[in-house]
Amino acid sequence: MPASPVGNLAPAVPWPSPSVRQSPAWPSWGQAKAATTGDTTVVEVTARDAAGRAVLNLDASAALAHPTDRRADVAVALAGYGAGQFRGSAPAAAGQWDLVIELSRDGNRLFRSKNRVSLR
């Protein structure tokens, strides 16, 4: 995200949260952000280890799941743009959404997070 993004930024979701499932090998810190500009939502994910170093060699996926209508769910294709950083965008309307993030390595899911966000 740029220093002053256009649109409204949903609160950053620090990890771990109560809905996080972690494996023993998973890093202990990360952050996710969702921002809207018009009808497009940008999702940004950062993965760090306990020492604050970027976690490398991860695959990331995200989805905006509508809490009351699965037909409105939107997959967000995330691409790496820096060490331990991923970004993607998708069309999503303003309102309440569940931001679902999964991180994996070599086909093995290491991390899954589901947090409610409010897009404005």
TORMAR-115556 format. One record per residue: x, y, z of N, C-alpha, C in turn; residue number from 1; residue in one letter. Coordinates in Angstrom, 1 decimal, padded with zeros to 4 digits. Example, Ala and Ser with C-alpha at 12.3 -4.5 7.8 and 13.67 -1.06 7.14 Angstrom:
BEGIN
<n_x 013.2 | n_y -005.7 | n_z 007.8 | ca_x 012.3 | ca_y -004.5 | ca_z 007.8 | c_x 013.2 | c_y -003.3 | c_z 007.8 | pos 1 | code A>
<n_x 012.8 | n_y -002.2 | n_z 007.1 | ca_x 013.7 | ca_y -001.1 | ca_z 007.1 | c_x 012.9 | c_y 000.0 | c_z 007.9 | pos 2 | code S>
***
This chain:
BEGIN
<n_x 000.8 | n_y -001.2 | n_z 000.0 | ca_x 000.0 | ca_y 000.0 | ca_z 000.0 | c_x 000.9 | c_y 001.2 | c_z 000.0 | pos 1 | code M>
<n_x 000.5 | n_y 002.3 | n_z -000.7 | ca_x 001.2 | ca_y 003.5 | ca_z -000.6 | c_x 001.0 | c_y 004.1 | c_z 000.7 | pos 2 | code P>
<n_x 001.9 | n_y 005.1 | n_z 001.1 | ca_x 001.8 | ca_y 005.7 | ca_z 002.4 | c_x 000.5 | c_y 006.3 | c_z 002.7 | pos 3 | code A>
<n_x -000.2 | n_y 006.9 | n_z 001.7 | ca_x -001.5 | ca_y 007.4 | ca_z 001.9 | c_x -002.4 | c_y 006.9 | c_z 000.8 | pos 4 | code S>
<n_x -003.0 | n_y 005.7 | n_z 001.0 | ca_x -003.8 | ca_y 005.0 | ca_z 000.0 | c_x -005.1 | c_y 005.8 | c_z -000.3 | pos 5 | code P>
<n_x -005.5 | n_y 005.7 | n_z -001.6 | ca_x -006.8 | ca_y 006.3 | ca_z -001.9 | c_x -007.8 | c_y 005.3 | c_z -001.5 | pos 6 | code V>
<n_x -008.9 | n_y 005.8 | n_z -000.9 | ca_x -010.0 | ca_y 004.9 | ca_z -000.4 | c_x -009.8 | c_y 004.7 | c_z 001.1 | pos 7 | code G>
<n_x -010.6 | n_y 003.8 | n_z 001.6 | ca_x -010.7 | ca_y 003.6 | ca_z 003.1 | c_x -010.0 | c_y 002.3 | c_z 003.4 | pos 8 | code N>
<n_x -009.2 | n_y 002.4 | n_z 004.4 | ca_x -008.4 | ca_y 001.2 | ca_z 004.8 | c_x -009.1 | c_y 000.5 | c_z 006.0 | pos 9 | code L>
<n_x -009.4 | n_y -000.8 | n_z 005.8 | ca_x -010.0 | ca_y -001.5 | ca_z 006.9 | c_x -008.9 | c_y -001.7 | c_z 008.0 | pos 10 | code A>
<n_x -009.2 | n_y -001.9 | n_z 009.2 | ca_x -008.2 | ca_y -002.1 | ca_z 010.2 | c_x -007.2 | c_y -003.2 | c_z 009.9 | pos 11 | code P>
<n_x -006.0 | n_y -003.0 | n_z 010.2 | ca_x -005.0 | ca_y -004.1 | ca_z 009.9 | c_x -005.3 | c_y -005.2 | c_z 010.9 | pos 12 | code A>
<n_x -005.1 | n_y -006.4 | n_z 010.5 | ca_x -005.4 | ca_y -007.6 | ca_z 011.3 | c_x -004.1 | c_y -008.2 | c_z 011.7 | pos 13 | code V>
<n_x -003.6 | n_y -008.0 | n_z 012.9 | ca_x -002.3 | ca_y -008.6 | ca_z 013.3 | c_x -002.5 | c_y -010.1 | c_z 013.6 | pos 14 | code P>
<n_x -001.5 | n_y -010.8 | n_z 013.4 | ca_x -001.5 | ca_y -012.3 | ca_z 013.7 | c_x -000.7 | c_y -012.5 | c_z 014.9 | pos 15 | code W>
<n_x -000.9 | n_y -013.5 | n_z 015.7 | ca_x -002.0 | ca_y -014.4 | ca_z 015.6 | c_x -003.3 | c_y -013.8 | c_z 016.2 | pos 16 | code P>
<n_x -004.4 | n_y -014.2 | n_z 015.6 | ca_x -005.7 | ca_y -013.8 | ca_z 016.1 | c_x -006.4 | c_y -015.0 | c_z 016.7 | pos 17 | code S>
<n_x -007.6 | n_y -014.8 | n_z 017.4 | ca_x -008.2 | ca_y -016.0 | ca_z 017.9 | c_x -008.6 | c_y -017.1 | c_z 016.9 | pos 18 | code P>
<n_x -008.9 | n_y -016.6 | n_z 015.6 | ca_x -009.3 | ca_y -017.6 | ca_z 014.6 | c_x -008.2 | c_y -018.2 | c_z 013.8 | pos 19 | code S>
<n_x -006.9 | n_y -018.0 | n_z 014.3 | ca_x -005.8 | ca_y -018.5 | ca_z 013.5 | c_x -005.5 | c_y -019.9 | c_z 013.9 | pos 20 | code V>
<n_x -005.1 | n_y -020.7 | n_z 012.8 | ca_x -004.6 | ca_y -022.0 | ca_z 013.0 | c_x -003.2 | c_y -022.0 | c_z 012.7 | pos 21 | code R>
<n_x -002.3 | n_y -022.4 | n_z 013.6 | ca_x -000.9 | ca_y -022.4 | ca_z 013.3 | c_x -000.2 | c_y -023.7 | c_z 013.4 | pos 22 | code Q>
<n_x 000.8 | n_y -024.0 | n_z 012.6 | ca_x 001.6 | ca_y -025.2 | ca_z 012.7 | c_x 002.8 | c_y -024.8 | c_z 013.5 | pos 23 | code S>
<n_x 003.5 | n_y -025.7 | n_z 014.1 | ca_x 004.7 | ca_y -025.4 | ca_z 015.0 | c_x 005.8 | c_y -024.7 | c_z 014.2 | pos 24 | code P>
<n_x 005.8 | n_y -024.9 | n_z 012.8 | ca_x 006.9 | ca_y -024.2 | ca_z 012.0 | c_x 006.5 | c_y -022.8 | c_z 011.6 | pos 25 | code A>
<n_x 005.3 | n_y -022.4 | n_z 011.9 | ca_x 004.8 | ca_y -021.1 | ca_z 011.3 | c_x 005.4 | c_y -019.9 | c_z 012.1 | pos 26 | code W>
<n_x 005.7 | n_y -018.9 | n_z 011.4 | ca_x 006.2 | ca_y -017.6 | ca_z 012.1 | c_x 005.1 | c_y -017.1 | c_z 013.0 | pos 27 | code P>
<n_x 005.6 | n_y -016.2 | n_z 013.9 | ca_x 004.7 | ca_y -015.8 | ca_z 014.9 | c_x 004.1 | c_y -014.4 | c_z 014.7 | pos 28 | code S>
<n_x 004.4 | n_y -013.8 | n_z 013.6 | ca_x 003.9 | ca_y -012.4 | ca_z 013.4 | c_x 003.5 | c_y -012.2 | c_z 011.9 | pos 29 | code W>
<n_x 002.5 | n_y -011.4 | n_z 011.6 | ca_x 002.2 | ca_y -011.0 | ca_z 010.3 | c_x 001.1 | c_y -010.0 | c_z 010.3 | pos 30 | code G>
<n_x 000.7 | n_y -009.5 | n_z 009.2 | ca_x -000.3 | ca_y -008.4 | ca_z 009.1 | c_x -001.0 | c_y -008.5 | c_z 007.8 | pos 31 | code Q>
<n_x -002.3 | n_y -008.2 | n_z 007.8 | ca_x -003.1 | ca_y -008.1 | ca_z 006.6 | c_x -003.8 | c_y -006.8 | c_z 006.5 | pos 32 | code A>
<n_x -004.0 | n_y -006.2 | n_z 005.4 | ca_x -004.7 | ca_y -005.0 | ca_z 005.2 | c_x -005.6 | c_y -005.2 | c_z 004.0 | pos 33 | code K>
<n_x -006.8 | n_y -004.5 | n_z 004.0 | ca_x -007.7 | ca_y -004.5 | ca_z 002.9 | c_x -008.1 | c_y -003.0 | c_z 002.7 | pos 34 | code A>
<n_x -008.0 | n_y -002.5 | n_z 001.5 | ca_x -008.3 | ca_y -001.1 | ca_z 001.2 | c_x -009.2 | c_y -001.1 | c_z 000.0 | pos 35 | code A>
<n_x -010.2 | n_y -000.2 | n_z -000.1 | ca_x -011.1 | ca_y -000.1 | ca_z -001.3 | c_x -010.8 | c_y 001.2 | c_z -002.0 | pos 36 | code T>
<n_x -010.9 | n_y 001.1 | n_z -003.3 | ca_x -010.9 | ca_y 002.3 | ca_z -004.2 | c_x -012.0 | c_y 002.1 | c_z -005.2 | pos 37 | code T>
<n_x -013.0 | n_y 002.8 | n_z -005.1 | ca_x -014.2 | ca_y 002.6 | ca_z -006.0 | c_x -014.8 | c_y 001.2 | c_z -005.7 | pos 38 | code G>
<n_x -014.8 | n_y 000.4 | n_z -006.7 | ca_x -015.4 | ca_y -001.0 | ca_z -006.5 | c_x -014.3 | c_y -002.1 | c_z -006.4 | pos 39 | code D>
<n_x -013.0 | n_y -001.6 | n_z -006.3 | ca_x -011.9 | ca_y -002.6 | ca_z -006.2 | c_x -011.3 | c_y -002.6 | c_z -004.8 | pos 40 | code T>
<n_x -011.1 | n_y -003.8 | n_z -004.3 | ca_x -010.5 | ca_y -004.0 | ca_z -003.0 | c_x -009.1 | c_y -004.5 | c_z -003.2 | pos 41 | code T>
<n_x -008.1 | n_y -003.9 | n_z -002.5 | ca_x -006.7 | ca_y -004.4 | ca_z -002.6 | c_x -006.4 | c_y -005.0 | c_z -001.2 | pos 42 | code V>
<n_x -005.9 | n_y -006.2 | n_z -001.3 | ca_x -005.5 | ca_y -007.0 | ca_z -000.1 | c_x -004.0 | c_y -007.1 | c_z -000.1 | pos 43 | code V>
<n_x -003.4 | n_y -006.8 | n_z 001.1 | ca_x -001.9 | ca_y -006.8 | ca_z 001.2 | c_x -001.6 | c_y -007.7 | c_z 002.5 | pos 44 | code E>
<n_x -000.7 | n_y -008.6 | n_z 002.3 | ca_x -000.3 | ca_y -009.6 | ca_z 003.4 | c_x 001.2 | c_y -009.5 | c_z 003.6 | pos 45 | code V>
<n_x 001.6 | n_y -009.4 | n_z 004.9 | ca_x 003.0 | ca_y -009.5 | ca_z 005.2 | c_x 003.2 | c_y -010.6 | c_z 006.2 | pos 46 | code T>
<n_x 004.2 | n_y -011.5 | n_z 006.0 | ca_x 004.6 | ca_y -012.6 | ca_z 006.9 | c_x 006.0 | c_y -012.4 | c_z 007.4 | pos 47 | code A>
<n_x 006.1 | n_y -012.4 | n_z 008.7 | ca_x 007.4 | ca_y -012.3 | ca_z 009.4 | c_x 007.5 | c_y -013.4 | c_z 010.5 | pos 48 | code R>
<n_x 008.8 | n_y -013.7 | n_z 010.8 | ca_x 009.0 | ca_y -014.6 | ca_z 011.9 | c_x 009.1 | c_y -013.9 | c_z 013.2 | pos 49 | code D>
<n_x 009.4 | n_y -014.6 | n_z 014.3 | ca_x 009.4 | ca_y -014.0 | ca_z 015.6 | c_x 010.5 | c_y -013.0 | c_z 015.7 | pos 50 | code A>
<n_x 011.5 | n_y -013.0 | n_z 014.9 | ca_x 012.6 | ca_y -012.0 | ca_z 015.0 | c_x 012.3 | c_y -010.8 | c_z 014.0 | pos 51 | code A>
<n_x 011.2 | n_y -010.9 | n_z 013.4 | ca_x 010.8 | ca_y -009.8 | ca_z 012.5 | c_x 011.4 | c_y -009.9 | c_z 011.1 | pos 52 | code G>
<n_x 012.0 | n_y -011.1 | n_z 010.7 | ca_x 012.5 | ca_y -011.3 | ca_z 009.4 | c_x 011.4 | c_y -011.8 | c_z 008.5 | pos 53 | code R>
<n_x 011.5 | n_y -011.4 | n_z 007.2 | ca_x 010.5 | ca_y -011.9 | ca_z 006.2 | c_x 010.5 | c_y -013.4 | c_z 006.1 | pos 54 | code A>
<n_x 009.4 | n_y -014.0 | n_z 005.9 | ca_x 009.3 | ca_y -015.5 | ca_z 005.7 | c_x 009.3 | c_y -015.7 | c_z 004.2 | pos 55 | code V>
<n_x 010.2 | n_y -016.5 | n_z 003.7 | ca_x 010.4 | ca_y -016.7 | ca_z 002.3 | c_x 009.8 | c_y -018.0 | c_z 001.8 | pos 56 | code L>
<n_x 009.7 | n_y -018.1 | n_z 000.5 | ca_x 009.3 | ca_y -019.4 | ca_z -000.2 | c_x 007.8 | c_y -019.8 | c_z 000.2 | pos 57 | code N>
<n_x 007.0 | n_y -018.8 | n_z 000.3 | ca_x 005.6 | ca_y -019.1 | ca_z 000.6 | c_x 004.7 | c_y -018.9 | c_z -000.6 | pos 58 | code L>
<n_x 003.6 | n_y -019.6 | n_z -000.7 | ca_x 002.5 | ca_y -019.3 | ca_z -001.6 | c_x 001.4 | c_y -018.7 | c_z -000.8 | pos 59 | code D>
<n_x 000.7 | n_y -017.7 | n_z -001.3 | ca_x -000.4 | ca_y -017.1 | ca_z -000.6 | c_x -001.7 | c_y -017.1 | c_z -001.4 | pos 60 | code A>
<n_x -002.8 | n_y -017.2 | n_z -000.7 | ca_x -004.1 | ca_y -017.1 | ca_z -001.4 | c_x -005.0 | c_y -016.3 | c_z -000.4 | pos 61 | code S>
<n_x -006.0 | n_y -015.6 | n_z -000.9 | ca_x -006.9 | ca_y -014.9 | ca_z -000.1 | c_x -008.3 | c_y -014.9 | c_z -000.7 | pos 62 | code A>
<n_x -009.3 | n_y -014.7 | n_z 000.1 | ca_x -010.7 | ca_y -014.6 | ca_z -000.4 | c_x -011.4 | c_y -013.6 | c_z 000.5 | pos 63 | code A>
<n_x -012.3 | n_y -012.9 | n_z -000.1 | ca_x -013.3 | ca_y -012.1 | ca_z 000.7 | c_x -014.6 | c_y -012.9 | c_z 000.7 | pos 64 | code L>
<n_x -014.9 | n_y -013.5 | n_z 001.8 | ca_x -016.1 | ca_y -014.4 | ca_z 002.0 | c_x -017.2 | c_y -013.5 | c_z 002.5 | pos 65 | code A>
<n_x -018.4 | n_y -013.5 | n_z 001.8 | ca_x -019.5 | ca_y -012.8 | ca_z 002.3 | c_x -020.1 | c_y -013.5 | c_z 003.5 | pos 66 | code H>
<n_x -020.4 | n_y -012.9 | n_z 004.6 | ca_x -020.8 | ca_y -013.6 | ca_z 005.8 | c_x -022.2 | c_y -014.2 | c_z 005.7 | pos 67 | code P>
<n_x -023.1 | n_y -013.7 | n_z 004.7 | ca_x -024.4 | ca_y -014.2 | ca_z 004.6 | c_x -024.8 | c_y -014.8 | c_z 003.3 | pos 68 | code T>
<n_x -023.9 | n_y -014.6 | n_z 002.3 | ca_x -024.3 | ca_y -015.1 | ca_z 000.9 | c_x -023.0 | c_y -015.6 | c_z 000.2 | pos 69 | code D>
<n_x -022.8 | n_y -016.9 | n_z 000.2 | ca_x -021.6 | ca_y -017.5 | ca_z -000.4 | c_x -021.5 | c_y -017.1 | c_z -001.9 | pos 70 | code R>
<n_x -022.6 | n_y -016.9 | n_z -002.5 | ca_x -022.6 | ca_y -016.5 | ca_z -004.0 | c_x -021.8 | c_y -015.2 | c_z -004.2 | pos 71 | code R>
<n_x -021.7 | n_y -014.4 | n_z -003.2 | ca_x -021.0 | ca_y -013.1 | ca_z -003.3 | c_x -019.5 | c_y -013.3 | c_z -003.0 | pos 72 | code A>
<n_x -019.0 | n_y -014.4 | n_z -002.6 | ca_x -017.6 | ca_y -014.6 | ca_z -002.3 | c_x -016.7 | c_y -014.3 | c_z -003.4 | pos 73 | code D>
<n_x -015.5 | n_y -013.7 | n_z -003.1 | ca_x -014.6 | ca_y -013.2 | ca_z -004.2 | c_x -013.2 | c_y -013.8 | c_z -003.9 | pos 74 | code V>
<n_x -012.6 | n_y -014.5 | n_z -004.8 | ca_x -011.2 | ca_y -014.9 | ca_z -004.7 | c_x -010.3 | c_y -013.7 | c_z -005.0 | pos 75 | code A>
<n_x -009.2 | n_y -013.6 | n_z -004.2 | ca_x -008.3 | ca_y -012.5 | ca_z -004.5 | c_x -006.9 | c_y -013.2 | c_z -004.8 | pos 76 | code V>
<n_x -006.5 | n_y -013.1 | n_z -006.1 | ca_x -005.2 | ca_y -013.6 | ca_z -006.5 | c_x -004.1 | c_y -012.8 | c_z -005.9 | pos 77 | code A>
<n_x -003.3 | n_y -013.4 | n_z -005.1 | ca_x -002.2 | ca_y -012.7 | ca_z -004.4 | c_x -000.9 | c_y -013.0 | c_z -005.2 | pos 78 | code L>
<n_x 000.0 | n_y -012.0 | n_z -005.4 | ca_x 001.3 | ca_y -012.2 | ca_z -006.0 | c_x 002.3 | c_y -011.6 | c_z -005.1 | pos 79 | code A>
<n_x 003.5 | n_y -012.2 | n_z -005.0 | ca_x 004.6 | ca_y -011.7 | ca_z -004.2 | c_x 005.2 | c_y -010.5 | c_z -004.8 | pos 80 | code G>
<n_x 005.5 | n_y -009.5 | n_z -004.0 | ca_x 006.1 | ca_y -008.3 | ca_z -004.5 | c_x 007.3 | c_y -007.9 | c_z -003.7 | pos 81 | code Y>
<n_x 007.7 | n_y -008.7 | n_z -002.7 | ca_x 008.8 | ca_y -008.4 | ca_z -001.9 | c_x 009.0 | c_y -009.6 | c_z -001.0 | pos 82 | code G>
<n_x 010.0 | n_y -009.6 | n_z -000.2 | ca_x 010.3 | ca_y -010.7 | ca_z 000.7 | c_x 009.1 | c_y -010.8 | c_z 001.8 | pos 83 | code A>
<n_x 008.4 | n_y -011.9 | n_z 001.7 | ca_x 007.3 | ca_y -012.1 | ca_z 002.7 | c_x 006.1 | c_y -011.2 | c_z 002.5 | pos 84 | code G>
<n_x 006.0 | n_y -010.5 | n_z 001.3 | ca_x 004.9 | ca_y -009.6 | ca_z 001.0 | c_x 004.1 | c_y -010.0 | c_z -000.2 | pos 85 | code Q>
<n_x 002.8 | n_y -009.9 | n_z -000.1 | ca_x 001.9 | ca_y -010.3 | ca_z -001.2 | c_x 000.8 | c_y -009.3 | c_z -001.3 | pos 86 | code F>
<n_x 000.4 | n_y -009.1 | n_z -002.6 | ca_x -000.7 | ca_y -008.1 | ca_z -002.8 | c_x -001.6 | c_y -008.6 | c_z -004.0 | pos 87 | code R>
<n_x -002.8 | n_y -008.3 | n_z -003.9 | ca_x -003.8 | ca_y -008.7 | ca_z -005.0 | c_x -005.0 | c_y -007.8 | c_z -004.9 | pos 88 | code G>
<n_x -005.8 | n_y -007.8 | n_z -005.9 | ca_x -007.0 | ca_y -007.0 | ca_z -005.9 | c_x -008.2 | c_y -007.8 | c_z -006.6 | pos 89 | code S>
<n_x -009.4 | n_y -007.4 | n_z -006.2 | ca_x -010.6 | ca_y -008.0 | ca_z -006.7 | c_x -011.7 | c_y -007.0 | c_z -006.5 | pos 90 | code A>
<n_x -012.8 | n_y -007.2 | n_z -007.4 | ca_x -013.9 | ca_y -006.3 | ca_z -007.1 | c_x -014.7 | c_y -006.8 | c_z -005.9 | pos 91 | code P>
<n_x -015.0 | n_y -005.9 | n_z -005.0 | ca_x -015.8 | ca_y -006.3 | ca_z -003.8 | c_x -016.6 | c_y -005.0 | c_z -003.3 | pos 92 | code A>
<n_x -017.8 | n_y -005.2 | n_z -003.0 | ca_x -018.7 | ca_y -004.1 | ca_z -002.6 | c_x -018.4 | c_y -003.7 | c_z -001.1 | pos 93 | code A>
<n_x -018.7 | n_y -002.5 | n_z -000.8 | ca_x -018.6 | ca_y -002.1 | ca_z 000.6 | c_x -019.4 | c_y -003.0 | c_z 001.5 | pos 94 | code A>
<n_x -019.0 | n_y -003.1 | n_z 002.8 | ca_x -019.8 | ca_y -003.9 | ca_z 003.7 | c_x -018.9 | c_y -004.8 | c_z 004.5 | pos 95 | code G>
<n_x -019.5 | n_y -005.7 | n_z 005.3 | ca_x -018.8 | ca_y -006.7 | ca_z 006.1 | c_x -018.4 | c_y -007.9 | c_z 005.3 | pos 96 | code Q>
<n_x -017.2 | n_y -008.3 | n_z 005.5 | ca_x -016.6 | ca_y -009.5 | ca_z 004.8 | c_x -015.7 | c_y -010.3 | c_z 005.7 | pos 97 | code W>
<n_x -015.5 | n_y -011.5 | n_z 005.4 | ca_x -014.5 | ca_y -012.3 | ca_z 006.2 | c_x -013.3 | c_y -012.4 | c_z 005.2 | pos 98 | code D>
<n_x -012.2 | n_y -011.9 | n_z 005.7 | ca_x -011.0 | ca_y -012.0 | ca_z 004.9 | c_x -010.3 | c_y -013.3 | c_z 005.3 | pos 99 | code L>
<n_x -010.2 | n_y -014.2 | n_z 004.3 | ca_x -009.6 | ca_y -015.5 | ca_z 004.6 | c_x -008.2 | c_y -015.6 | c_z 003.9 | pos 100 | code V>
<n_x -007.2 | n_y -015.8 | n_z 004.6 | ca_x -005.8 | ca_y -015.9 | ca_z 004.1 | c_x -005.2 | c_y -017.2 | c_z 004.4 | pos 101 | code I>
<n_x -004.6 | n_y -017.8 | n_z 003.4 | ca_x -003.9 | ca_y -019.1 | ca_z 003.6 | c_x -002.5 | c_y -018.9 | c_z 003.0 | pos 102 | code E>
<n_x -001.5 | n_y -019.4 | n_z 003.8 | ca_x -000.1 | ca_y -019.4 | ca_z 003.3 | c_x 000.4 | c_y -020.8 | c_z 003.4 | pos 103 | code L>
<n_x 001.1 | n_y -021.2 | n_z 002.3 | ca_x 001.6 | ca_y -022.6 | ca_z 002.2 | c_x 003.0 | c_y -022.6 | c_z 001.7 | pos 104 | code S>
<n_x 003.6 | n_y -023.8 | n_z 001.8 | ca_x 004.9 | ca_y -024.0 | ca_z 001.3 | c_x 004.9 | c_y -025.4 | c_z 000.8 | pos 105 | code R>
<n_x 005.4 | n_y -025.6 | n_z -000.5 | ca_x 005.4 | ca_y -026.9 | ca_z -001.1 | c_x 004.1 | c_y -027.7 | c_z -001.0 | pos 106 | code D>
<n_x 003.0 | n_y -027.0 | n_z -001.2 | ca_x 001.7 | ca_y -027.6 | ca_z -001.2 | c_x 001.1 | c_y -027.9 | c_z 000.2 | pos 107 | code G>
<n_x 001.9 | n_y -027.6 | n_z 001.3 | ca_x 001.4 | ca_y -027.9 | ca_z 002.6 | c_x 001.0 | c_y -026.6 | c_z 003.3 | pos 108 | code N>
<n_x -000.3 | n_y -026.5 | n_z 003.7 | ca_x -000.8 | ca_y -025.3 | ca_z 004.3 | c_x -000.1 | c_y -025.1 | c_z 005.7 | pos 109 | code R>
<n_x 000.5 | n_y -024.0 | n_z 005.9 | ca_x 001.1 | ca_y -023.7 | ca_z 007.2 | c_x 000.3 | c_y -022.7 | c_z 008.0 | pos 110 | code L>
<n_x -000.6 | n_y -022.0 | n_z 007.4 | ca_x -001.3 | ca_y -020.9 | ca_z 008.1 | c_x -002.6 | c_y -020.6 | c_z 007.4 | pos 111 | code F>
<n_x -003.6 | n_y -020.4 | n_z 008.3 | ca_x -005.0 | ca_y -020.0 | ca_z 007.8 | c_x -005.5 | c_y -019.0 | c_z 008.8 | pos 112 | code R>
<n_x -006.0 | n_y -017.9 | n_z 008.3 | ca_x -006.6 | ca_y -016.9 | ca_z 009.1 | c_x -008.0 | c_y -016.5 | c_z 008.5 | pos 113 | code S>
<n_x -008.9 | n_y -016.3 | n_z 009.4 | ca_x -010.3 | ca_y -015.8 | ca_z 008.9 | c_x -010.7 | c_y -014.7 | c_z 009.9 | pos 114 | code K>
<n_x -010.8 | n_y -013.4 | n_z 009.4 | ca_x -011.1 | ca_y -012.3 | ca_z 010.2 | c_x -012.1 | c_y -011.4 | c_z 009.5 | pos 115 | code N>
<n_x -013.0 | n_y -010.9 | n_z 010.3 | ca_x -014.1 | ca_y -010.0 | ca_z 009.8 | c_x -013.5 | c_y -008.6 | c_z 009.6 | pos 116 | code R>
<n_x -013.7 | n_y -008.1 | n_z 008.4 | ca_x -013.3 | ca_y -006.7 | ca_z 008.0 | c_x -014.5 | c_y -006.0 | c_z 007.5 | pos 117 | code V>
<n_x -014.4 | n_y -004.7 | n_z 007.6 | ca_x -015.4 | ca_y -003.8 | ca_z 007.1 | c_x -014.8 | c_y -002.9 | c_z 006.0 | pos 118 | code S>
<n_x -015.4 | n_y -003.1 | n_z 004.8 | ca_x -014.9 | ca_y -002.3 | ca_z 003.6 | c_x -015.9 | c_y -001.2 | c_z 003.4 | pos 119 | code L>
<n_x -015.3 | n_y 000.0 | n_z 003.3 | ca_x -016.1 | ca_y 001.3 | ca_z 003.1 | c_x -015.7 | c_y 002.0 | c_z 001.8 | pos 120 | code R>
***
